[in-house]
Amino acid sequence: VRADQNVYIKQLAACTGIDNIAEAITLLELNNWDLVAAINGVIPQENGILQSNFAGEASQASMYGPPSQSEAADAAAGGAVPPTSSSSSSSSPPSSSTSAFCPSNSSSRHIVERQPRMLNFRVEYRQRTVELVLEEGSTVGEIKQILETELAVPVSKMQLKGWKSGDVSDSTVLRSLHLPKNNSLYVLTPDIAPTASTSKHSALQESLNQNFLLVISHREAQRDYSLNFPGSRTIQEVKRNISDLTNIPVRHQQWEGWPASASDDSMTLAVSGISYPCHHLSVCRRSSPANSQEPTEECADVHMVSDSEGDDFEDASEFGVDDSEMFGMGSSTCRKAPMMPENSENEADALLHFTAEFSSRYGETHPMFYIGSLEAASQEAFYGKARDRKLLAIYLHNDDSVLSNVFCSQMMCADSIVSYLSQNFITWAWDVTKEANKARLLTMCTRHFGSVVTQTIRTYKTDQFPLLLIVMGKRTSNEVLNVIQGNTTVDELMMRLMGAMEIFTAQQQEDIKDEDEREARETVKREQDEAYRLSLEADRKKREAQEREEAEQVRLEQMRKEQEEEKEAIRLSLEQALPPEPEEDSAEPISKLRIRTPSGEFLERRFLGSCKLQVLFDFVASKGYPFEEFKLLTTFPRRNITQLDPGSTLLEAKLFPQETLFLEAKE
């Protein structure tokens, strides 16, 4: 072991230029003596990948074919594949060489701290929403502790729902769940009564606390089960209970009666759309022949070793063991359940079955396979914001290939590969073991990628599977950057993934730049449109105010004219109704009156002494001084004539034989 450690220290120093032995040992120990991971921590740029001839080799490699014989020979000369960190211990480093990963110029290398992957959680509780960001090395219990502080809900009364894999324990590490970057969860507290502030969600909370009666018919056994479940139970939990009653595993259950809204097994019964208080369902075992019987004996996968470890093992033929039996292919007692049923109703169900079977065979540490159609996976990978886009990795499995077990157990389940795929790729999988499933895949590929990709997949033979297609979305069409065959190594697989990532990153930077420029233009246009709209609105309001003002002026002018016309009509009628002015030599008593107006002019007229005061008032009004607005006063002694009885005569008012009066406006 000491000799192997010394070799690793020397190789790390040769590849990275680290002369300090203590620093090299520390770096290797931090990476569990995984030399490839240690080298990946010593990089020339901030993008977190090795910069060497890998990009050139990857770009020059055949787009659809395997590496050439010379490339394979170079890879073999460079060294075999080291086991992953999950299969090695800190005290026993792998015994493989990684000289193929050592760039020629090591003087410019520097250590960059490897940042942990961060996960975003949006947690809903009644009317509240809490945003959390945690490292994937955290546990579910740590999330609950944070929520206890934020929501003031004890952890013991808290149920955290929404996990894709069903219920999890508080000690579950987030990394083992293979979660996407963004996740949505919700908290249930059935033991805590809702307060008045949660009235908006009282209906949902009530439905979560309601009991649903599910009448489930087991068609094969011709037996009905009447089961009560609270609304907070998930569909997945119901299926697990039925598995215990009928001995039909969840992945082999075929259901009828679930509403169309119940599209996700993580949904609770309260929101799944089932009928309350009773809902009828039926279940049976899937009709696929491969699922008609359970394997009588669990088949253990054969752990294959790299070329560098081959010297430690003797040829299996010396022990009379057939190759097919070594790979679990020749013994009927070791027959495995198929990765994917042949006649699945939809792609999501097929991929759920694939993920469950993959985990059963190779363990929980594997890439997070996208659950959904190939079209949906392409949409998520290619058609979001440029900063959020990813490469699409399509894994094609074939149980009839002797390479499948080795590729899955040592490549697809390697910690470095799982981490790299999870961070940079949307991984979608399909099983082409059955001809019907293969034909279905070719149809999907023709629709999404064209006939060239379909024809290329068709040309690969069974012993060349499994395949890993690396697809990049482009503006006009999708492009397959690389097709990685099953006869590869962890080193070469990582190299090709990193090479594809370099090409994608360059394209992504251009897309981000174009998108930013487009958004900047759209922002300027929106601002200009908004300014123009506000200007039009201001002009409209100004015009309306001006029109209202003009209309008011017209109305006032019209009223003034009408009032003047009315006054003129009254004045003319009064003037016509006045009795004629008597002659000076009239035999009757005559009173001569002189009236001073407010403007300083004088009105003079003769009246009969027997005339009423009303005649005098009408005369003054006929001259434009109506009785309602003006008062008529004597000079001395000062008297207000307009306060006298209009029916009294001038003689009675002592306005005889002559008198000087003056007009004054009433207050």
C-alpha positions as CSV (number, residue, x, y, z in Angstrom):
1,V,0.0,0.0,0.0
2,R,2.8,2.4,0.9
3,A,4.4,1.7,-2.6
4,D,1.1,2.5,-4.3
5,Q,0.8,5.7,-2.3
6,N,4.3,6.8,-3.3
7,V,3.4,6.1,-7.0
8,Y,0.3,8.2,-6.7
9,I,2.2,11.0,-5.1
10,K,4.8,10.9,-7.9
11,Q,2.1,10.8,-10.6
12,L,0.2,13.7,-9.0
13,A,3.4,15.7,-8.9
14,A,4.2,14.9,-12.5
15,C,0.7,15.9,-13.7
16,T,0.3,19.0,-11.6
17,G,3.7,20.3,-10.8
18,I,3.1,20.1,-7.0
19,D,6.6,19.6,-5.5
20,N,5.4,19.8,-1.8
21,I,4.9,16.2,-0.8
22,A,2.7,17.2,2.2
23,E,0.4,19.2,-0.1
24,A,0.2,16.3,-2.5
25,I,-0.7,13.9,0.3
26,T,-3.4,16.3,1.7
27,L,-4.9,16.7,-1.8
28,L,-5.1,12.9,-2.3
29,E,-6.5,12.3,1.1
30,L,-9.2,14.9,0.5
31,N,-10.2,13.0,-2.6
32,N,-10.1,9.6,-0.9
33,W,-6.9,8.7,-2.9
34,D,-8.8,9.0,-6.2
35,L,-6.1,10.3,-8.5
36,V,-8.4,11.4,-11.2
37,A,-10.5,13.5,-8.8
38,A,-7.3,14.9,-7.3
39,I,-6.0,16.0,-10.7
40,N,-9.4,17.5,-11.5
41,G,-8.9,19.7,-8.4
42,V,-5.7,21.1,-10.0
43,I,-6.8,23.1,-13.0
44,P,-5.5,26.0,-15.1
45,Q,-8.8,27.9,-15.3
46,E,-11.8,28.7,-13.1
47,N,-14.2,26.6,-15.1
48,G,-13.3,23.5,-13.0
49,I,-12.0,21.1,-15.7
50,L,-8.7,20.0,-17.0
51,Q,-7.3,22.0,-20.0
52,S,-5.1,19.8,-22.1
53,N,-5.3,17.9,-25.3
54,F,-8.6,16.3,-24.3
55,A,-10.7,19.0,-26.0
56,G,-8.9,18.5,-29.2
57,E,-9.1,14.8,-29.0
58,A,-12.8,14.9,-28.2
59,S,-13.6,17.3,-31.0
60,Q,-11.6,15.3,-33.5
61,A,-13.1,12.0,-32.4
62,S,-15.7,10.3,-34.6
63,M,-19.1,11.9,-34.1
64,Y,-20.9,8.6,-34.0
65,G,-18.3,5.9,-34.0
66,P,-16.0,4.4,-31.4
67,P,-12.4,5.7,-30.9
68,S,-9.9,4.5,-33.5
69,Q,-7.5,1.6,-32.8
70,S,-4.6,4.1,-32.3
71,E,-6.7,6.0,-29.7
72,A,-7.6,2.8,-27.9
73,A,-3.9,1.8,-27.9
74,D,-2.9,5.1,-26.5
75,A,-5.5,4.9,-23.8
76,A,-4.3,1.4,-23.0
77,A,-0.7,2.6,-22.9
78,G,-1.7,5.5,-20.6
79,G,-3.1,3.1,-18.0
80,A,-6.2,1.4,-16.9
81,V,-9.2,2.7,-15.1
82,P,-9.0,3.3,-11.4
83,P,-11.8,2.1,-9.3
84,T,-14.2,4.8,-8.1
85,S,-13.9,6.3,-4.7
86,S,-16.9,4.4,-3.5
87,S,-15.1,1.1,-4.0
88,S,-11.8,2.1,-2.6
89,S,-10.7,3.1,1.0
90,S,-8.7,6.0,2.2
91,S,-5.9,3.6,3.2
92,S,-5.7,1.7,-0.1
93,P,-5.5,3.9,-3.2
94,P,-6.4,2.3,-6.6
95,S,-3.6,0.7,-8.5
96,S,-4.1,2.3,-11.9
97,S,-2.2,4.9,-13.9
98,T,-3.6,8.2,-15.0
99,S,-0.8,9.5,-17.1
100,A,-3.3,10.0,-19.9
101,F,-4.7,12.9,-17.8
102,C,-1.4,14.6,-17.2
103,P,-1.0,17.8,-19.4
104,S,2.4,18.5,-20.8
105,N,2.7,21.9,-19.2
106,S,2.4,21.5,-15.5
107,S,4.1,24.7,-14.4
108,S,0.9,26.7,-14.7
109,R,-1.2,24.4,-12.5
110,H,-2.7,25.7,-9.3
111,I,-5.1,24.3,-6.7
112,V,-8.7,25.4,-6.9
113,E,-11.0,24.5,-4.0
114,R,-13.8,22.2,-5.2
115,Q,-17.1,23.9,-4.4
116,P,-19.8,21.7,-3.0
117,R,-23.0,21.4,-5.1
118,M,-25.8,23.6,-3.7
119,L,-29.5,22.7,-3.8
120,N,-32.4,25.1,-3.8
121,F,-35.6,24.2,-1.9
122,R,-38.9,26.0,-2.0
123,V,-40.9,24.8,1.0
124,E,-44.7,25.6,1.3
125,Y,-46.5,25.5,4.6
126,R,-50.1,26.7,4.6
127,Q,-49.9,30.3,3.3
128,R,-46.2,30.7,3.9
129,T,-43.2,29.9,1.5
130,V,-39.7,29.4,2.8
131,E,-36.7,29.4,0.4
132,L,-33.7,27.3,1.4
133,V,-30.2,26.7,0.0
134,L,-28.2,23.8,1.3
135,E,-25.2,21.7,0.3
136,E,-26.1,18.3,-1.1
137,G,-24.1,16.8,1.8
138,S,-26.7,18.0,4.2
139,T,-29.4,15.7,5.6
140,V,-33.2,15.9,5.6
141,G,-33.1,16.5,9.4
142,E,-31.1,19.7,8.9
143,I,-33.8,21.0,6.5
144,K,-36.4,20.3,9.3
145,Q,-34.3,22.1,11.9
146,I,-34.1,25.2,9.7
147,L,-37.9,25.0,9.1
148,E,-38.4,24.7,12.8
149,T,-36.8,28.1,13.3
150,E,-38.6,29.7,10.3
151,L,-42.1,28.3,10.8
152,A,-42.1,27.8,14.6
153,V,-43.2,24.2,14.1
154,P,-41.6,21.4,16.2
155,V,-39.6,18.8,14.2
156,S,-41.6,16.1,15.9
157,K,-44.9,17.4,14.5
158,M,-43.5,18.1,11.1
159,Q,-44.0,15.9,8.0
160,L,-41.9,16.9,5.0
161,K,-43.5,15.8,1.7
162,G,-42.8,16.1,-2.0
163,W,-39.8,13.8,-2.3
164,K,-39.7,12.0,-5.7
165,S,-38.5,8.8,-4.0
166,G,-41.3,8.7,-1.5
167,D,-40.8,9.2,2.3
168,V,-37.3,9.6,3.5
169,S,-35.8,9.6,7.0
170,D,-34.2,12.5,8.8
171,S,-30.8,10.9,8.5
172,T,-31.0,10.6,4.7
173,V,-28.3,12.6,2.9
174,L,-29.5,14.8,0.1
175,R,-26.8,13.5,-2.2
176,S,-28.2,10.0,-2.1
177,L,-31.5,11.2,-3.4
178,H,-29.9,12.6,-6.7
179,L,-32.0,15.7,-6.5
180,P,-32.1,18.4,-9.2
181,K,-30.9,21.9,-8.4
182,N,-34.4,23.3,-7.8
183,N,-36.9,21.4,-5.6
184,S,-40.4,22.0,-4.3
185,L,-41.5,20.5,-0.9
186,Y,-44.4,21.1,1.5
187,V,-44.9,20.6,5.2
188,L,-47.8,18.9,6.8
189,T,-48.7,19.3,10.5
190,P,-51.8,17.1,11.1
191,D,-51.4,17.5,14.9
192,I,-51.5,21.3,14.8
193,A,-54.9,22.9,14.2
194,P,-54.9,25.8,11.6
195,T,-55.2,29.3,13.0
196,A,-57.4,32.1,11.7
197,S,-54.5,33.3,9.5
198,T,-54.7,30.1,7.5
199,S,-58.3,30.5,6.3
200,K,-57.3,30.6,2.7
201,H,-55.8,27.1,3.0
202,S,-58.4,25.7,5.3
203,A,-60.1,23.8,2.5
204,L,-56.8,22.1,1.5
205,Q,-55.9,21.4,5.1
206,E,-59.4,19.9,5.7
207,S,-59.0,17.7,2.7
208,L,-55.6,16.5,3.9
209,N,-57.2,15.5,7.2
210,Q,-60.2,13.8,5.6
211,N,-60.3,10.0,5.2
212,F,-60.7,8.5,1.7
213,L,-62.2,5.1,1.2
214,L,-60.4,3.3,-1.6
215,V,-62.2,0.2,-2.9
216,I,-59.4,-1.6,-4.8
217,S,-60.2,-4.6,-6.9
218,H,-57.4,-7.2,-7.4
219,R,-58.4,-8.5,-10.8
220,E,-56.2,-11.6,-10.8
221,A,-57.3,-12.8,-7.3
222,Q,-60.9,-11.5,-7.9
223,R,-60.9,-9.9,-4.5
224,D,-61.8,-6.4,-3.3
225,Y,-60.0,-4.5,-0.6
226,S,-61.7,-1.6,1.2
227,L,-59.0,0.6,2.6
228,N,-59.1,3.9,4.5
229,F,-56.4,6.4,3.9
230,P,-56.0,10.0,5.2
231,G,-55.7,12.7,2.5
232,S,-52.1,13.4,3.4
233,R,-51.1,9.9,2.2
234,T,-49.3,9.8,-1.2
235,I,-50.2,7.7,-4.1
236,Q,-46.8,6.0,-3.7
237,E,-47.7,5.0,-0.1
238,V,-51.0,3.5,-1.3
239,K,-49.2,1.4,-4.0
240,R,-46.7,0.2,-1.3
241,N,-49.6,-1.0,0.9
242,I,-51.1,-2.8,-2.0
243,S,-47.8,-4.4,-2.7
244,D,-47.8,-5.8,0.8
245,L,-51.4,-7.1,0.4
246,T,-51.1,-8.6,-3.1
247,N,-47.3,-9.4,-3.3
248,I,-47.2,-7.4,-6.5
249,P,-44.1,-5.0,-6.5
250,V,-44.9,-1.4,-7.1
251,R,-43.0,-1.4,-10.4
252,H,-45.1,-4.4,-11.6
253,Q,-48.4,-2.9,-10.7
254,Q,-50.8,-1.9,-13.5
255,W,-53.6,0.4,-12.3
256,E,-57.0,1.5,-13.6
257,G,-59.2,4.2,-12.1
258,W,-56.7,6.9,-11.2
259,P,-57.8,10.3,-12.5
260,A,-55.7,12.1,-15.1
261,S,-54.6,14.7,-12.6
262,A,-52.9,12.0,-10.5
263,S,-49.8,12.2,-12.7
264,D,-47.1,11.9,-10.0
265,D,-46.9,9.2,-7.3
266,S,-45.6,11.8,-4.8
267,M,-49.0,13.6,-4.9
268,T,-51.2,13.3,-1.9
269,L,-54.7,11.8,-2.2
270,A,-56.2,15.2,-1.2
271,V,-54.9,16.9,-4.4
272,S,-54.9,13.8,-6.7
273,G,-58.4,14.4,-7.9
274,I,-60.0,11.2,-6.6
275,S,-63.6,11.1,-5.5
276,Y,-64.6,11.8,-1.9
277,P,-65.5,9.9,0.2
278,C,-65.2,6.7,-1.9
279,H,-63.1,6.0,-5.0
280,H,-62.9,2.7,-6.9
281,L,-59.6,1.4,-8.4
282,S,-58.4,-1.9,-9.8
283,V,-54.9,-3.4,-9.9
284,C,-53.2,-6.3,-11.5
285,R,-49.7,-7.5,-12.4
286,R,-48.3,-6.1,-15.7
287,S,-48.9,-8.5,-18.5
288,S,-45.3,-8.4,-19.8
289,P,-43.9,-12.0,-20.0
290,A,-40.7,-10.9,-18.4
291,N,-42.7,-9.9,-15.3
292,S,-44.9,-12.9,-15.1
293,Q,-42.6,-14.5,-12.5
294,E,-40.3,-13.2,-9.9
295,P,-36.7,-14.3,-10.0
296,T,-36.2,-17.1,-7.6
297,E,-32.7,-16.2,-6.8
298,E,-31.1,-12.7,-6.7
299,C,-28.4,-12.4,-9.2
300,A,-25.2,-10.7,-8.0
301,D,-23.4,-8.5,-10.5
302,V,-19.9,-9.5,-11.4
303,H,-17.4,-6.8,-10.4
304,M,-15.1,-6.3,-13.4
305,V,-11.6,-4.9,-12.9
306,S,-9.5,-2.7,-15.2
307,D,-6.5,-3.9,-17.2
308,S,-4.1,-2.9,-14.5
309,E,-5.8,-5.2,-12.0
310,G,-6.0,-8.2,-14.4
311,D,-2.7,-9.6,-13.3
312,D,-4.2,-10.4,-9.9
313,F,-6.9,-12.6,-11.3
314,E,-6.6,-15.9,-13.2
315,D,-8.6,-16.6,-16.4
316,A,-12.1,-17.8,-15.5
317,S,-11.8,-20.5,-18.2
318,E,-9.3,-22.3,-16.0
319,F,-12.0,-22.9,-13.5
320,G,-14.5,-24.1,-16.2
321,V,-16.7,-21.0,-16.0
322,D,-18.3,-19.8,-19.2
323,D,-18.1,-16.1,-20.0
324,S,-21.8,-15.7,-20.3
325,E,-22.2,-17.1,-16.8
326,M,-19.7,-14.7,-15.4
327,F,-21.8,-11.8,-16.7
328,G,-25.1,-13.3,-15.4
329,M,-26.3,-14.1,-18.9
330,G,-26.2,-17.9,-19.1
331,S,-28.0,-19.2,-16.0
332,S,-31.7,-19.4,-15.9
333,T,-31.7,-19.2,-12.1
334,C,-29.9,-15.9,-12.3
335,R,-32.3,-14.2,-14.8
336,K,-32.9,-10.6,-14.0
337,A,-36.1,-8.6,-14.3
338,P,-36.1,-6.5,-17.4
339,M,-34.9,-2.9,-17.1
340,M,-38.1,-1.7,-18.9
341,P,-41.4,-3.4,-19.6
342,E,-42.1,-4.0,-23.2
343,N,-45.6,-2.6,-23.4
344,S,-45.5,0.4,-21.1
345,E,-48.4,2.9,-21.4
346,N,-46.3,5.9,-21.4
347,E,-42.6,6.9,-21.2
348,A,-42.7,8.2,-17.7
349,D,-44.0,4.8,-16.3
350,A,-41.3,3.0,-18.3
351,L,-38.5,5.3,-16.9
352,L,-39.8,4.9,-13.3
353,H,-39.5,1.1,-13.8
354,F,-36.1,1.6,-15.4
355,T,-34.8,3.7,-12.4
356,A,-36.1,1.3,-9.8
357,E,-34.6,-1.7,-11.5
358,F,-31.3,0.2,-12.1
359,S,-31.1,1.0,-8.4
360,S,-32.0,-2.5,-7.5
361,R,-29.1,-3.9,-9.6
362,Y,-26.4,-1.4,-9.2
363,G,-27.2,0.6,-6.0
364,E,-28.6,4.0,-5.2
365,T,-25.5,5.9,-6.4
366,H,-26.2,6.5,-10.1
367,P,-27.1,9.4,-12.3
368,M,-30.5,11.0,-11.8
369,F,-32.5,9.8,-14.8
370,Y,-35.1,12.2,-16.1
371,I,-38.6,10.9,-15.6
372,G,-40.6,11.9,-18.6
373,S,-40.7,11.8,-22.4
374,L,-37.7,12.4,-24.6
375,E,-39.4,15.6,-25.8
376,A,-39.8,16.8,-22.3
377,A,-36.2,16.1,-21.5
378,S,-35.1,18.0,-24.6
379,Q,-37.3,20.9,-23.6
380,E,-35.8,21.1,-20.2
381,A,-32.2,20.8,-21.5
382,F,-32.3,23.0,-24.5
383,Y,-35.2,25.6,-24.4
384,G,-34.9,27.4,-21.1
385,K,-32.8,30.5,-20.4
386,A,-29.3,30.3,-21.9
387,R,-27.7,30.2,-18.5
388,D,-29.9,27.3,-17.4
389,R,-29.4,25.1,-20.4
390,K,-27.6,21.8,-20.2
391,L,-26.4,19.0,-22.4
392,L,-28.6,16.0,-22.9
393,A,-27.1,12.6,-22.1
394,I,-29.1,9.7,-23.6
395,Y,-28.2,6.3,-22.0
396,L,-29.2,3.3,-24.1
397,H,-29.1,0.0,-22.2
398,N,-29.1,-3.5,-23.6
399,D,-29.2,-6.5,-21.2
400,D,-28.0,-8.8,-24.0
401,S,-24.6,-7.1,-24.2
402,V,-21.9,-8.5,-21.9
403,L,-20.6,-4.9,-21.4
404,S,-23.8,-3.7,-19.7
405,N,-22.9,-4.8,-16.1
406,V,-19.4,-3.4,-16.3
407,F,-20.4,-0.1,-17.8
408,C,-23.3,0.4,-15.3
409,S,-21.4,-0.7,-12.1
410,Q,-18.0,0.9,-12.8
411,M,-18.8,3.8,-15.1
412,M,-22.4,5.0,-14.6
413,C,-22.1,4.5,-10.8
414,A,-18.7,6.0,-10.4
415,D,-18.9,9.0,-8.0
416,S,-17.0,11.3,-10.4
417,I,-19.2,10.4,-13.3
418,V,-22.5,10.7,-11.3
419,S,-21.4,14.1,-10.0
420,Y,-20.4,15.4,-13.4
421,L,-23.6,14.2,-15.1
422,S,-25.8,15.6,-12.3
423,Q,-24.2,19.0,-12.5
424,N,-23.9,19.5,-16.2
425,F,-26.4,17.1,-18.0
426,I,-30.0,16.1,-18.2
427,T,-29.7,12.3,-18.3
428,W,-32.4,10.3,-20.0
429,A,-32.4,6.5,-20.3
430,W,-34.0,3.8,-22.4
431,D,-33.8,0.0,-22.6
432,V,-33.4,-1.4,-26.1
433,T,-33.2,-5.0,-25.1
434,K,-36.7,-5.7,-26.4
435,E,-37.3,-5.0,-30.1
436,A,-40.5,-3.2,-29.4
437,N,-38.8,-0.8,-27.1
438,K,-35.9,-0.3,-29.6
439,A,-38.4,0.5,-32.4
440,R,-40.1,3.0,-30.1
441,L,-36.8,4.7,-29.4
442,L,-35.9,4.9,-33.1
443,T,-39.2,6.6,-33.7
444,M,-38.6,9.1,-31.0
445,C,-35.1,9.8,-32.2
446,T,-36.3,10.3,-35.8
447,R,-38.8,12.8,-34.6
448,H,-36.4,14.8,-32.4
449,F,-32.9,14.4,-34.0
450,G,-33.5,13.3,-37.6
451,S,-32.9,10.1,-39.5
452,V,-29.1,10.3,-39.4
453,V,-29.0,9.7,-35.7
454,T,-31.6,6.9,-36.0
455,Q,-29.6,5.2,-38.7
456,T,-26.4,5.5,-36.6
457,I,-28.1,3.8,-33.6
458,R,-29.5,1.1,-35.8
459,T,-26.0,0.2,-37.1
460,Y,-24.6,-0.5,-33.6
461,K,-24.4,-4.2,-32.8
462,T,-25.6,-5.7,-29.5
463,D,-22.1,-6.2,-28.2
464,Q,-21.3,-2.5,-28.7
465,F,-24.0,-1.5,-26.2
466,P,-24.6,0.2,-23.9
467,L,-24.4,3.6,-25.6
468,L,-24.2,7.2,-24.2
469,L,-25.3,9.9,-26.7
470,I,-24.2,13.4,-25.9
471,V,-26.7,15.9,-27.5
472,M,-26.4,19.7,-27.6
473,G,-29.3,21.9,-28.5
474,K,-28.7,24.5,-31.2
475,R,-30.8,27.3,-32.6
476,T,-32.1,25.5,-35.6
477,S,-31.6,21.8,-34.8
478,N,-30.1,19.5,-32.1
479,E,-26.6,18.1,-32.6
480,V,-25.2,14.8,-31.4
481,L,-21.7,15.7,-30.2
482,N,-20.5,12.2,-29.4
483,V,-21.6,8.6,-29.1
484,I,-19.7,6.7,-26.3
485,Q,-19.8,2.9,-26.5
486,G,-19.8,0.4,-23.7
487,N,-16.1,-0.7,-24.2
488,T,-14.7,2.5,-22.6
489,T,-13.0,3.4,-19.3
490,V,-13.8,5.9,-16.6
491,D,-10.8,8.0,-17.8
492,E,-12.0,8.0,-21.4
493,L,-15.7,8.5,-20.4
494,M,-14.7,11.5,-18.3
495,M,-12.5,12.9,-21.0
496,R,-15.3,12.7,-23.6
497,L,-17.8,14.3,-21.2
498,M,-15.4,17.1,-20.5
499,G,-14.7,17.6,-24.1
500,A,-18.4,17.8,-24.9
501,M,-18.8,20.2,-22.0
502,E,-16.1,22.5,-23.4
503,I,-17.9,22.7,-26.8
504,F,-21.2,23.3,-25.1
505,T,-19.7,26.0,-22.8
506,A,-18.4,27.9,-25.7
507,Q,-21.7,27.8,-27.5
508,Q,-23.5,28.6,-24.2
509,Q,-21.4,31.8,-23.7
510,E,-22.4,32.9,-27.2
511,D,-26.1,32.2,-26.5
512,I,-25.9,34.0,-23.2
513,K,-24.3,37.0,-24.9
514,D,-27.0,37.0,-27.6
515,E,-29.7,36.6,-25.1
516,D,-28.4,39.4,-22.9
517,E,-28.2,41.7,-25.9
518,R,-31.7,40.7,-27.0
519,E,-33.0,41.3,-23.5
520,A,-31.2,44.6,-23.4
521,R,-32.8,45.6,-26.7
522,E,-36.2,44.5,-25.5
523,T,-35.7,46.4,-22.3
524,V,-34.9,49.6,-24.1
525,K,-37.9,49.0,-26.4
526,R,-40.2,48.4,-23.5
527,E,-38.9,51.5,-21.8
528,Q,-39.4,53.5,-25.0
529,D,-42.8,52.1,-25.4
530,E,-43.7,52.9,-21.8
531,A,-42.3,56.5,-22.2
532,Y,-44.3,56.9,-25.4
533,R,-47.4,55.5,-23.7
534,L,-47.0,57.9,-20.8
535,S,-46.5,60.8,-23.2
536,L,-49.6,59.9,-25.1
537,E,-51.5,59.5,-21.8
538,A,-50.2,62.9,-20.6
539,D,-51.2,64.5,-24.0
540,R,-54.6,62.9,-23.8
541,K,-55.2,64.2,-20.3
542,K,-54.0,67.6,-21.2
543,R,-56.2,67.6,-24.3
544,E,-59.2,66.5,-22.3
545,A,-58.6,69.2,-19.6
546,Q,-58.4,71.8,-22.3
547,E,-61.5,70.5,-23.9
548,R,-63.3,70.6,-20.6
549,E,-62.1,74.1,-19.9
550,E,-63.2,75.3,-23.4
551,A,-66.6,73.6,-22.9
552,E,-67.0,75.3,-19.5
553,Q,-66.1,78.7,-21.0
554,V,-68.7,78.1,-23.8
555,R,-71.3,77.1,-21.2
556,L,-70.6,80.2,-19.1
557,E,-70.6,82.4,-22.1
558,Q,-73.9,80.9,-23.2
559,M,-75.4,81.4,-19.7
560,R,-74.1,85.0,-19.7
561,K,-75.7,85.6,-23.1
562,E,-79.0,84.1,-21.9
563,Q,-79.0,86.2,-18.8
564,E,-78.3,89.3,-20.8
565,E,-81.0,88.5,-23.3
566,E,-83.4,87.8,-20.4
567,K,-82.5,91.1,-18.8
568,E,-82.8,92.9,-22.1
569,A,-86.2,91.4,-22.7
570,I,-87.4,92.4,-19.2
571,R,-86.0,95.9,-19.7
572,L,-87.8,96.3,-23.0
573,S,-91.1,95.0,-21.6
574,L,-90.8,97.5,-18.7
575,E,-89.9,100.3,-21.0
576,Q,-92.9,99.6,-23.2
577,A,-95.2,99.3,-20.1
578,L,-94.2,102.8,-18.8
579,P,-96.9,105.4,-19.0
580,P,-96.0,108.3,-21.3
581,E,-94.0,111.2,-19.8
582,P,-96.5,114.1,-19.0
583,E,-96.1,117.6,-20.5
584,E,-94.7,120.4,-18.4
585,D,-97.9,122.5,-18.8
586,S,-100.1,119.6,-17.7
587,A,-103.0,120.6,-15.5
588,E,-102.2,117.8,-13.1
589,P,-99.4,118.0,-10.5
590,I,-96.1,117.0,-12.0
591,S,-93.0,115.7,-10.1
592,K,-89.7,116.2,-11.9
593,L,-87.1,113.7,-10.7
594,R,-83.3,113.7,-11.4
595,I,-81.6,110.3,-10.7
596,R,-77.8,109.9,-10.5
597,T,-76.5,106.5,-11.6
598,P,-73.4,104.7,-10.1
599,S,-71.4,105.8,-13.2
600,G,-72.1,109.5,-12.5
601,E,-74.7,110.0,-15.3
602,F,-78.1,111.5,-14.6
603,L,-81.5,110.2,-15.6
604,E,-84.2,112.9,-15.8
605,R,-88.0,112.4,-16.3
606,R,-91.3,113.9,-15.4
607,F,-93.9,111.9,-13.6
608,L,-97.5,112.7,-12.5
609,G,-97.7,113.2,-8.8
610,S,-100.3,110.5,-8.6
611,C,-97.9,107.9,-10.1
612,K,-97.1,104.9,-8.0
613,L,-93.6,104.3,-6.8
614,Q,-93.6,101.1,-8.9
615,V,-93.7,103.2,-12.1
616,L,-90.5,105.0,-10.8
617,F,-88.9,101.6,-10.0
618,D,-89.8,100.3,-13.5
619,F,-88.3,103.3,-15.1
620,V,-85.0,102.8,-13.3
621,A,-85.1,99.1,-14.2
622,S,-85.8,99.9,-17.9
623,K,-82.5,101.8,-17.8
624,G,-80.6,98.7,-16.7
625,Y,-80.8,99.0,-12.9
626,P,-83.3,96.4,-11.8
627,F,-85.1,96.7,-8.4
628,E,-83.5,93.4,-7.2
629,E,-79.9,94.7,-7.6
630,F,-80.1,98.4,-6.8
631,K,-81.6,100.7,-4.2
632,L,-82.9,104.2,-4.8
633,L,-81.9,106.8,-2.1
634,T,-82.7,110.5,-1.4
635,T,-79.9,112.9,-0.8
636,F,-81.1,114.8,2.3
637,P,-82.5,113.5,4.5
638,R,-81.2,110.2,3.4
639,R,-84.1,107.8,2.7
640,N,-84.2,104.4,1.0
641,I,-87.1,104.8,-1.4
642,T,-87.0,101.1,-2.4
643,Q,-88.1,100.1,1.1
644,L,-91.3,102.1,0.8
645,D,-94.6,100.6,-0.4
646,P,-94.4,100.4,-4.3
647,G,-98.2,101.2,-4.3
648,S,-97.8,104.6,-2.7
649,T,-97.7,107.7,-4.9
650,L,-94.9,110.1,-5.4
651,L,-96.9,112.8,-3.5
652,E,-97.2,110.4,-0.5
653,A,-93.4,109.6,-0.8
654,K,-92.8,113.4,-0.7
655,L,-91.0,113.3,-4.1
656,F,-92.9,116.4,-5.3
657,P,-92.5,118.8,-7.0
658,Q,-88.9,117.8,-7.8
659,E,-86.3,115.6,-6.1
660,T,-82.7,114.4,-6.8
661,L,-82.1,110.7,-6.2
662,F,-79.1,108.4,-6.6
663,L,-78.7,104.7,-7.3
664,E,-76.6,102.5,-5.2
665,A,-75.9,98.7,-5.6
666,K,-77.3,96.4,-3.0
667,E,-74.8,94.6,-0.8
